[in-house]
Amino acid sequence: MKKVNSMMLLASVMLTAMTFASCKSSNKPVAETSRIGEIPEAAQYIVGIEKYDSLIDYSQAANWLDVPAALVKDGTLDATATDSMKAVDVFYIYPTVTGFRPETEVCDMTDTMMIAGAQMVRQIQTAVFDESCNVFMPIYRQISMPKPGSDYRAIIDYVSKFDATDALDYYLNNLNQGRPFILAGHSQGASVLIALLENYMTKHPEALSRMIAAYPIGFAVTKDWLAKTGLKFAEGPTDTGVIVSWNTEGPTNLKEKNMTLAPGGISINPINWKRDDTYADVKENLGSLTVDGKLVTPGIADARVDTVRGSVVVTTADAKLYAIPADGAQMFGPESYHLHDYGFFFNNMKQNVADRIKAFMEK
């Protein structure tokens, strides 16, 4: 695992930074015809939607936050150079890292806050995949924090049709080379992944057959969505071709509004990998990242699924250190552990990734 910087810095980047990087105009090629189409009412207040008419060239290494070094030749990706590659990939979509801004906006690929925040996420969250997977992490023009009360699912369903779809399509058709793979994301990245699973993966059954699992963590996967898509949620630690997700909060958050949750939402316990409310003691936690990014074993978080609310409840973490900063409490609740959905269960998740890969390979 790469050296990890302060988790507090990640929290600052994701939610409380008030120094706004400018969203510069893109110099990328423009689509021959506009692909923006009719902007849904939920997204009409977002500034910069027109940026999606410029196409990102995902054959260029500069447009990926991380790709296997073996594939990079003179700044271009060469999928035939697979020396030292692992047998499995992960395609990872980073969370909102651009903070609250005066207006919700589509950020350019050169947005300095977005790049810095995504690099921090690469060191902290995506590191759970390093031992098992080749990491493919595209840069995509995400939106900054939405207005409270926005129809976030409708917004993300719309914006995910542009960069995120382009990057996934390029990866599968040009870089994956038939390897089994994992899809993953967090927060905005998880909601984008949920949209991609519905709007792209279900329409590409051959690719879907090679998906070991999808980890859209930090945004609700609902029973209605599963019924609509025909996708399956994980039932245990080693089933494959499934969705694995959870949303973390403390007990005092249970009666508060939390934008990551939804009626009919489902979480799995990321310690004992059960769907019911069986309690997992903190002693079963194989290792957590502390607030300053240190890995401690055993971990600091217990876990119990609230099957009605659809969240994972943690009682052993210090809310003063780990709860979401005040700027995010209106949207997530005062004892949300959203920023630590990965970090609280770091080693358990790393082991689970390895276990699901092993199960898939042994089929």
Protein Blocks (a to p, Z undefined) as FASTA:
>chain_A
ZZdddfklmmmmmmmocbdcdddddfbdcdfbdcklpadfklmmpghklmmmpccdfkbm
klpfbdcfklpgghiacfklmghiafbdcddddddfebpafbdcdddfklmklmmmmmmm
mmmmmmmmmmmpccddddddddddddehiafklmmmmmmmmmmmmmmmmmmmmmnnopac
ddddehjlmmmmmmmmmmmmmmmmmlmmmmmbacdehiacdfklmmmnopacdfbfkbgh
iacddddddfklmmpccfkbcehiacddfklopablcdcdfklpgbdcdfkopacdddfb
dcdddfknopacdfkbcfklmmccfklmmmnojabcklmmmmmmmmmmmmmmmmmmmmmm
mZZ
